[in-house]
Amino acid sequence: MKSLEELGFIKCSKGTHDYQFVLLLNPHRVIKKLKARIQKENPSLYAQILKRGMEMGSKDFLKDEKDEKDKKGTGAKKKGN
């Protein structure tokens, strides 16, 4: 639980014990925030995560990746330009 909290996958509030109240965050967003760290420690792991996301049809994670690629592209023009 401590590792999950440190990595940002959960947020905890103390009650009668340290993990009485736990908020589970969207793991795809957490992984995206950890992308640089993941790629540094294990370059192929992030690609494996993306592949698995595509197999599962995970639209939120894949949409974020597509948006990021579009931003890095040739400078998409806005409508009306």
N, C-alpha and C positions, 0 to 999 in steps of 0.2 A: 504494500500500500504506500509505503514511504517513497519508493522509487517511482511509482505512478504519479504521485503528487509532485515530486521533484521534476519529472519530465513534462508535467503539465497536462496529463491525461485526466486527472481528477482534481477537484478542490474539496478540502475537508474543513469541517468545523467541529470543534470539540463540544461534546455534551458530557455524558458521564464517563466517556472514554474518548481517545483521540480521533477515532473514525466513526463516531455515531452518525454524523451527517455527511454524506458524500455526494458530490455533484459529478456526474459523468459527462465529460465534454466530448464533442465530436472528434473522434480519433483522426479523421482525415485532415481536419484543420490543424490538429496538434502535429501530425506527421509533416504537414506542409511547413510549419514553423521550424521543425527539426530537420528539414531537408538538407541543409548545408552540413550539419553534424553527421547525419546518416551517410551522406555521400563521401564525407571525409573518412569515416571509420570503415565503411564497407561500400565501395563504389557501386557494386551491382545490386545492393539491397533495395535502393530506392526504385530502380527499374523493375525489380521483382514485385514491389508493392504496387506500382502502377499497373503492371500486367495483371495482377490478381484483382485489382479494382475494376479493370476492363472486363475480366471474366465474370465478375459478380454483377456487372452493370451499375457500378457505383457512380451515379451521375454527379453528386456533389464534389467528390474528389477529382474526377476527370474534368469537370467543368472548370475548376480552379486551375488545373494544369493547362487546359486549352486557352483560358484567358491570359495566363502568364506567357504562353508562347505567342499569342497575338500581340501582346504588349512589346515583346522583344523583336517582333517581325519588322517588316519594312516600313512601319509607321502607318498603320491603317488610317485612311481618311475618314473624317466625319461626314455624315450626310450633309449635302448642301455645299460641299467644297469641290 
